[in-house]
Amino acid sequence: MLRAASTAIARKAIVNSSRGIPRCAIPRAMTFHSSTPTHDESKEITTTPTTTPTKSGLFGTGLPEWFALPIGITAAVPALHFNWYVVNEETQLLAVFVAFCVACYSQGGDAIFNALDAKSKVMLKEHNDAEEKVIAALETKRDFLKTNQNMVVDFEAINAMRAEGYESLNAAGTVKPLHDFKTQMERVLNMIVQEEASSKEKTKTALMEEATTAVRTQFTSSKALKKAALTAAIAQIKGDVSSGDTDPVRNEFVEFFKSKGAAIAKADDGSEAKMQREAIVAKINAVAKSEGFFFEFGADGVPKVSVNQLASA
């Protein structure tokens, strides 16, 4: 019974002595929140006590807690002497634990507090940074939505421009075939003119070569023509040419062309002109087919709608 009483007394003394620890030395728990800081959290919030202050000190006497040391030493002698308090393994373990707590509190309390406080500040900073990023993303989205408020008006304007463009294309579509047809007709006419000019040039060259050969043959075989040609040449050199004199060479060319024309007119049955026309029509149809003309020529030379145009229609 005495052992239990002494143990109770010792525990009460330890509890009362622990109550005497200065309140300013106890680290305050830092408040943590997830909202955006609106004030300086480094400033300490002070509150006014609403309850009536109790009398502090050693056992409520108002004496400093340091007087517990001499009182404890004085009371320890009779307590140990009369076996009111027995020092056993539990007491030693308690003493070691109290010594560890005192050493940890007095030596490493500030370090532990600073470590926990730094970690909490880092966590709070990371949380605030994440919130700032979310707010920035929401503000960007808001600005984007504000910018796109006129999207409906823009699409309406685009549709109106598209409708206007289709109308312009339709109007151009009615004119373009006529323009293309005019261009194709001009192309065909130019081809016909070029072919006729080429044919005339070839015919003229052939007639001149034939006339030259025939006149040369006549002058070679006739001495009278040679003498007349020589006399005319001498007169030309001397300048004794009168208005009534004639050039035998020119006369022979004129006679040749007259006779040649009469022979052609007499022997012309239209076959040569037909061959020339067929050659021109073949060239025009080849160009019309390769370039997709609206028309082509038949065997009789009459234009008609192209087969490709009929198939597309």
C-alpha positions as CSV (number, residue, x, y, z in Angstrom):
1,M,0.0,0.0,0.0
2,L,2.8,2.4,0.9
3,R,4.5,1.6,-2.4
4,A,1.4,2.4,-4.4
5,A,0.9,5.6,-2.5
6,S,4.5,6.7,-3.0
7,T,4.2,5.9,-6.7
8,A,1.0,8.0,-6.9
9,I,2.7,10.9,-5.1
10,A,5.7,10.8,-7.5
11,R,3.4,10.8,-10.5
12,K,1.5,13.8,-9.2
13,A,4.7,15.7,-8.6
14,I,5.9,14.9,-12.1
15,V,2.5,16.1,-13.5
16,N,2.6,19.2,-11.5
17,S,6.2,19.9,-12.4
18,S,5.3,19.5,-16.1
19,R,2.5,22.0,-15.7
20,G,5.1,24.5,-14.8
21,I,6.8,24.5,-18.2
22,P,6.7,28.0,-19.6
23,R,4.0,28.3,-22.2
24,C,6.1,30.5,-24.4
25,A,8.5,27.6,-24.9
26,I,5.8,25.3,-26.2
27,P,5.8,25.4,-30.1
28,R,2.4,26.5,-31.5
29,A,0.9,24.3,-34.1
30,M,0.9,26.0,-37.5
31,T,-2.5,26.2,-39.2
32,F,-2.6,24.8,-42.8
33,H,-5.3,25.6,-45.4
34,S,-5.7,24.9,-49.1
35,S,-7.1,28.3,-50.2
36,T,-5.1,31.1,-51.8
37,P,-3.4,33.2,-49.0
38,T,-5.0,36.5,-48.5
39,H,-2.8,37.9,-45.8
40,D,0.7,37.6,-44.4
41,E,0.8,34.3,-42.6
42,S,4.1,35.2,-41.0
43,K,2.3,37.5,-38.7
44,E,1.2,35.8,-35.5
45,I,-2.5,36.0,-34.7
46,T,-3.0,37.0,-31.1
47,T,-6.3,36.3,-29.2
48,T,-7.6,37.7,-26.1
49,P,-8.4,35.1,-23.4
50,T,-12.1,35.0,-22.6
51,T,-11.7,32.9,-19.4
52,T,-10.5,34.1,-16.0
53,P,-6.7,33.5,-15.6
54,T,-5.9,30.9,-13.0
55,K,-3.1,31.2,-10.5
56,S,0.0,29.6,-11.9
57,G,3.3,28.5,-10.3
58,L,4.3,25.7,-8.1
59,F,1.2,23.8,-7.0
60,G,-0.9,27.0,-7.6
61,T,1.1,29.0,-5.1
62,G,2.5,31.5,-7.5
63,L,6.1,30.5,-6.8
64,P,8.4,29.7,-9.7
65,E,8.7,26.1,-10.8
66,W,12.4,26.1,-10.0
67,F,11.5,25.8,-6.3
68,A,10.3,22.3,-7.1
69,L,14.0,21.2,-7.3
70,P,15.0,21.9,-3.6
71,I,11.6,20.8,-2.4
72,G,11.9,17.5,-4.3
73,I,15.4,16.9,-3.0
74,T,14.2,17.6,0.6
75,A,11.2,15.3,0.2
76,A,13.2,12.6,-1.5
77,V,15.2,11.7,1.6
78,P,12.3,10.7,3.9
79,A,10.5,9.2,1.0
80,L,13.4,6.9,0.2
81,H,14.3,6.3,3.8
82,F,10.8,5.2,4.9
83,N,10.3,3.3,1.6
84,W,7.5,5.6,0.6
85,Y,8.9,5.6,-2.9
86,V,10.8,2.6,-4.1
87,V,13.3,3.1,-6.9
88,N,13.0,0.2,-9.3
89,E,13.4,-0.6,-13.0
90,E,10.2,1.3,-13.8
91,T,11.5,4.4,-12.1
92,Q,14.8,4.1,-14.0
93,L,13.0,3.7,-17.3
94,L,10.8,6.7,-16.5
95,A,13.9,8.7,-15.6
96,V,15.6,7.8,-18.9
97,F,12.4,8.7,-20.8
98,V,12.0,12.0,-19.0
99,A,15.7,12.8,-19.6
100,F,15.3,12.0,-23.3
101,C,12.2,14.2,-23.6
102,V,13.9,17.1,-21.7
103,A,17.0,16.8,-23.9
104,C,15.0,16.5,-27.1
105,Y,12.9,19.4,-26.1
106,S,15.7,21.6,-24.9
107,Q,18.3,20.7,-27.6
108,G,16.4,19.7,-30.7
109,G,13.0,21.4,-30.3
110,D,13.8,24.3,-32.5
111,A,15.3,22.0,-35.2
112,I,12.2,19.8,-35.2
113,F,10.0,22.8,-35.3
114,N,12.0,24.4,-38.1
115,A,12.0,21.1,-40.1
116,L,8.3,20.7,-39.8
117,D,7.7,24.4,-40.5
118,A,9.9,24.3,-43.6
119,K,8.1,21.2,-44.9
120,S,4.8,22.8,-44.3
121,K,5.9,25.9,-46.1
122,V,7.1,23.9,-49.1
123,M,3.8,22.0,-49.2
124,L,1.9,25.3,-49.0
125,K,4.0,26.8,-51.7
126,E,3.5,23.8,-54.0
127,H,-0.2,23.9,-53.4
128,N,-0.4,27.7,-54.1
129,D,1.7,27.2,-57.3
130,A,-0.7,24.5,-58.5
131,E,-3.7,26.7,-57.7
132,E,-2.0,29.6,-59.6
133,K,-1.5,27.3,-62.7
134,V,-5.2,26.2,-62.5
135,I,-6.3,29.8,-62.2
136,A,-4.1,30.8,-65.2
137,A,-5.5,28.0,-67.3
138,L,-9.0,29.0,-66.4
139,E,-8.3,32.6,-67.2
140,T,-6.8,31.6,-70.6
141,K,-9.9,29.5,-71.3
142,R,-12.1,32.5,-70.4
143,D,-10.1,34.8,-72.7
144,F,-10.4,32.2,-75.5
145,L,-14.2,32.0,-75.0
146,K,-14.5,35.7,-75.0
147,T,-12.5,35.9,-78.2
148,N,-14.7,33.3,-79.9
149,Q,-18.0,35.0,-78.9
150,N,-18.2,36.4,-82.5
151,M,-17.7,32.9,-84.0
152,V,-21.3,32.7,-85.1
153,V,-21.1,36.1,-86.9
154,D,-17.8,35.0,-88.6
155,F,-19.4,31.7,-89.9
156,E,-22.4,33.7,-91.1
157,A,-20.1,36.0,-93.0
158,I,-18.2,33.0,-94.4
159,N,-21.5,31.4,-95.6
160,A,-22.6,34.7,-97.2
161,M,-19.2,35.0,-99.0
162,R,-19.5,31.3,-100.2
163,A,-23.0,32.0,-101.5
164,E,-21.8,35.1,-103.3
165,G,-18.9,33.1,-104.7
166,Y,-21.2,30.4,-106.0
167,E,-23.3,33.0,-107.8
168,S,-20.2,34.5,-109.4
169,L,-19.1,31.1,-110.5
170,N,-22.5,30.4,-112.0
171,A,-22.5,33.7,-113.8
172,A,-19.0,33.0,-115.1
173,G,-20.1,29.4,-116.0
174,T,-22.7,30.8,-118.4
175,V,-20.1,33.0,-120.2
176,K,-17.1,30.7,-120.2
177,P,-18.4,28.2,-122.7
178,L,-19.2,31.1,-125.2
179,H,-15.7,32.5,-124.6
180,D,-14.2,29.0,-125.1
181,F,-16.2,28.5,-128.3
182,K,-15.1,31.8,-129.7
183,T,-11.4,30.9,-128.9
184,Q,-11.8,27.5,-130.6
185,M,-13.4,29.1,-133.7
186,E,-10.6,31.6,-134.0
187,R,-8.1,28.7,-133.6
188,V,-9.8,26.8,-136.4
189,L,-9.9,29.8,-138.7
190,N,-6.2,30.5,-138.1
191,M,-5.4,26.9,-138.9
192,I,-7.4,27.1,-142.2
193,V,-5.7,30.4,-143.2
194,Q,-2.3,28.9,-142.4
195,E,-3.0,25.7,-144.4
196,E,-4.3,27.6,-147.4
197,A,-1.3,30.0,-147.3
198,S,1.0,27.0,-147.1
199,S,-0.7,25.2,-150.0
200,K,-0.6,28.3,-152.1
201,E,3.0,28.8,-151.4
202,K,3.8,25.2,-152.3
203,T,1.7,25.5,-155.5
204,K,3.5,28.8,-156.4
205,T,6.9,27.3,-155.9
206,A,6.1,24.2,-158.0
207,L,4.7,26.4,-160.8
208,M,7.7,28.6,-160.8
209,E,10.1,25.6,-160.9
210,E,8.0,24.1,-163.8
211,A,7.9,27.4,-165.7
212,T,11.6,28.0,-165.3
213,T,12.4,24.5,-166.6
214,A,10.0,24.9,-169.5
215,V,11.3,28.3,-170.6
216,R,14.9,27.2,-170.2
217,T,14.2,24.2,-172.5
218,Q,12.6,26.4,-175.1
219,F,15.5,28.9,-175.2
220,T,17.9,26.0,-175.3
221,S,16.2,24.4,-178.3
222,S,15.3,27.6,-180.3
223,K,18.0,29.7,-181.9
224,A,15.6,32.5,-182.7
225,L,14.7,32.8,-179.0
226,K,18.4,32.8,-178.1
227,K,19.0,35.6,-180.7
228,A,16.0,37.6,-179.5
229,A,17.1,37.3,-175.9
230,L,20.6,38.3,-176.7
231,T,19.4,41.4,-178.7
232,A,17.1,42.4,-175.8
233,A,19.9,42.1,-173.3
234,I,22.3,44.2,-175.4
235,A,19.7,46.9,-175.8
236,Q,19.1,46.8,-172.0
237,I,22.8,47.3,-171.5
238,K,23.1,50.1,-174.0
239,G,19.9,51.8,-172.9
240,D,18.3,51.7,-176.3
241,V,15.0,50.2,-175.0
242,S,11.8,51.8,-176.4
243,S,8.3,51.5,-175.0
244,G,7.2,49.2,-177.8
245,D,10.0,46.6,-177.3
246,T,9.1,43.4,-175.6
247,D,11.2,41.0,-173.4
248,P,11.2,37.5,-175.0
249,V,11.9,35.8,-171.6
250,R,8.9,37.5,-170.0
251,N,6.8,36.7,-172.9
252,E,7.7,33.0,-172.7
253,F,6.8,32.9,-169.0
254,V,3.5,34.7,-169.7
255,E,2.6,32.2,-172.4
256,F,3.5,29.3,-170.2
257,F,1.3,30.5,-167.4
258,K,-1.6,31.1,-169.8
259,S,-1.3,27.7,-171.3
260,K,-0.9,26.1,-167.8
261,G,-3.9,27.9,-166.5
262,A,-6.0,26.8,-169.4
263,A,-4.8,23.2,-169.0
264,I,-5.6,23.2,-165.3
265,A,-9.0,24.7,-165.8
266,K,-9.8,22.1,-168.5
267,A,-8.5,19.2,-166.4
268,D,-9.8,20.3,-163.0
269,D,-12.4,17.8,-161.7
270,G,-12.2,19.0,-158.0
271,S,-10.2,16.0,-156.7
272,E,-7.2,18.1,-155.8
273,A,-9.3,20.6,-153.8
274,K,-11.1,17.7,-152.1
275,M,-7.8,16.1,-151.1
276,Q,-6.6,19.4,-149.7
277,R,-9.9,19.9,-147.8
278,E,-9.7,16.4,-146.3
279,A,-6.2,17.0,-145.2
280,I,-7.1,20.3,-143.5
281,V,-10.2,18.7,-141.9
282,A,-8.1,15.8,-140.5
283,K,-5.7,18.2,-138.9
284,I,-8.5,20.3,-137.4
285,N,-10.2,17.2,-136.0
286,A,-7.0,16.0,-134.5
287,V,-6.5,19.3,-132.7
288,A,-10.1,19.4,-131.7
289,K,-10.0,15.9,-130.2
290,S,-6.8,16.5,-128.3
291,E,-7.8,19.9,-126.9
292,G,-11.5,19.0,-126.2
293,F,-13.2,21.3,-128.7
294,F,-17.0,21.7,-128.6
295,F,-17.2,20.7,-132.2
296,E,-15.5,18.7,-135.0
297,F,-15.8,18.5,-138.8
298,G,-17.4,15.8,-140.7
299,A,-16.2,14.2,-144.0
300,D,-18.2,16.8,-145.9
301,G,-16.5,19.7,-144.0
302,V,-19.6,20.6,-142.1
303,P,-19.0,21.3,-138.3
304,K,-21.0,19.3,-135.7
305,V,-21.1,18.8,-132.0
306,S,-18.2,16.8,-130.7
307,V,-18.8,13.2,-129.5
308,N,-17.1,14.0,-126.2
309,Q,-19.5,16.8,-125.5
310,L,-22.5,14.6,-126.2
311,A,-21.1,12.0,-123.9
312,S,-20.6,14.5,-121.0
313,A,-24.0,16.0,-121.6
